[in-house]
């Protein structure tokens, strides 16, 4: 039986390109089991993910959001979970 760590993340005003969850270390990976992302008054393309080949992109309208409940998204080995936005208006991520 392998060890597991659990976290509930609530980040506001995320700077584009920032790691929401840091890399867990060699031999470990992050698993996302639920996610809510929203943005402010400016339309945004929000990219969430672990690498260019393991990401999800949401085109959010002004004051838009995406609620992705009950999911199982496996991250790449020892990769941070990051968010990038297409505008200076920050996004918010809850998971």
C-alpha positions in Angstrom: 0.0 0.0 0.0 1.5 3.3 -1.0 1.2 6.5 1.0 -1.1 9.3 -0.1 -1.4 12.9 0.8 -4.6 14.8 0.4 -5.1 18.6 0.0 -7.9 21.0 -0.6 -6.7 24.0 -2.5 -8.4 27.4 -2.7 -6.3 29.9 -4.6 -7.5 33.4 -5.6 -6.0 36.0 -7.9 -3.6 33.4 -9.5 -0.8 34.9 -11.5 -0.6 33.4 -14.9 2.0 30.7 -15.1 2.0 30.1 -11.4 2.1 26.6 -9.8 -1.2 26.1 -7.9 0.2 22.9 -6.4 4.0 22.4 -6.4 5.6 19.3 -7.7 5.3 16.5 -5.2 8.8 15.0 -5.6 10.4 12.1 -7.3 8.2 9.0 -7.6 5.0 10.9 -6.9 2.2 12.5 -8.9 -0.8 14.7 -8.3 -4.3 13.5 -8.9 -7.1 16.0 -9.3 -10.5 14.7 -8.2 -12.6 17.9 -8.4 -12.1 21.4 -9.7 -13.8 24.8 -10.1 -12.2 27.6 -12.0 -13.5 31.1 -12.5 -12.4 34.5 -13.8 -13.2 38.2 -13.3 -14.7 40.9 -15.5 -12.6 40.1 -18.6 -13.0 37.1 -20.9 -10.1 34.6 -20.5 -8.7 31.5 -21.9 -7.6 29.5 -18.9 -5.1 26.6 -19.3 -4.7 24.2 -16.4 -2.3 21.3 -16.3 0.9 19.5 -15.7 2.6 19.7 -19.1 1.8 20.7 -22.7 0.5 17.2 -23.3 -1.5 16.9 -20.1 -3.6 20.0 -19.8 -7.2 21.3 -20.2 -8.2 24.6 -21.7 -11.3 26.6 -20.8 -12.6 29.6 -22.8 -14.4 31.6 -20.1 -16.6 34.5 -20.7 -16.4 37.6 -18.5 -17.3 36.5 -14.9 -17.4 32.9 -16.3 -16.6 29.7 -14.6 -16.2 25.9 -15.1 -17.2 23.5 -12.4 -15.7 20.1 -13.0 -16.8 17.9 -10.1 -16.1 14.2 -9.6 -13.2 13.5 -11.9 -9.9 11.7 -11.8 -7.1 13.6 -13.6 -3.7 12.0 -13.2 -0.7 14.4 -13.3 2.6 13.7 -14.9 5.3 12.2 -12.6 6.8 14.9 -10.2 5.0 17.7 -12.1 3.4 20.8 -10.6 -0.2 21.7 -11.3 -0.2 25.1 -13.0 -2.6 27.7 -14.4 -2.1 30.2 -17.2 -4.5 32.9 -18.5 -4.7 34.8 -21.7 -5.3 38.2 -20.0 -4.0 40.2 -17.1 -7.3 39.5 -15.3 -6.5 36.8 -12.8 -8.3 33.5 -12.6 -9.4 31.6 -9.4 -9.0 27.9 -8.8 -10.7 25.8 -6.2 -10.3 22.1 -5.8 
